[in-house]
Amino acid sequence: MAIDLSKHYRKTNDLIAREIEGELVIVPLKSGIGNLDAEMYALSATGIAVWNLLDGQSTLEEIIKSLSEEYQASNEEIKADVIELLDELLSKGLIIER
Amino acid sequence: MSDDSADARPAIKRIDSISLSSQALGAIVKAFTEKGNQIKFTARGDSMFPFIKDGETVLVSPYGQTQPDRGDIIAYIDSSTKDLIVHRIIALTSDMFSAKGDCCLQKDPIQPQSNILGYISKTSPPKSAFYENKFTKNGQLISFLSKIGFIQFFGIILKYLDKTYKNLIGFHEDNQLCS
């Protein structure tokens, strides 16, 4: 699925996320049940910074701008990393378009 | 974020319950049950042998409107170690409980009931409906037998027979009886 910078993305409601030992552990819910052996993910510390901004309120472009200010890096550098992460989050069904 | 180090990049990786510490597993199970959701994971160790074997999948369900009862196999977080424990309730008061692994000699330290995350409502491979109803929840008789050490004795015999059978057919494993 192509990532569109002008779109809003948000986390799906069907998951439980908990920060543990510096990583965000994410477990999708299937019919209200989580299966730790079937599907469980760990998001890195910088991934958490992106994850926290995926609230459906800002466009991806705005999120990238905000991250580039926070991390004092160019938009282009941030964009490549964020698009790669969002692509994975979308393919795993952890985020959706607002 | 654009650091040379791979760790600095925003990344997501797949993990499984075996790779988590007991404390981390407890925190995740708690996150599920406090929101009223059920959670499945792989049980470790043979402390609940023969009812739950090492490597079996257990389903933890929150109590919701029901109350913990003597004989229930529960998942709880130990107050001092913060480890996730799956053992059977052998005694309880209005706010405290005592649990024990069926295959363990010693009882666990007394804990507040607020440490209970939920009860084991299913195991996989699946057992019979009789087993599910009588041995994992409200298993008062099993609780008594566990308390007097019978299950542990019974477990040793079953373990011995299991090991002997596996030796006969050439299957090898290195399991601890009570971990």
Interface residues (C-beta under 8 A of the other chain):
Chain A: I16 A17 R18 I20 E21 V25 I26 V27 L29 G32 I33 G34 N35 L36 D37 A38 E39 M40 Y41 A42 L43 S44 A45 T46 G47 A49 V50 L67 Y71 A73 S74 E77 I78 D81 V82 L85 E88 L89 K92
Chain B: M1 S2 D7 A8 R9 P10 A11 I12 K13 R14 I15 D16 S17 L20 S21 A24 L25 A27 I28 A31 F32 K35 G36 N37 Q38 I39 K40 F41 T42 T57 L59
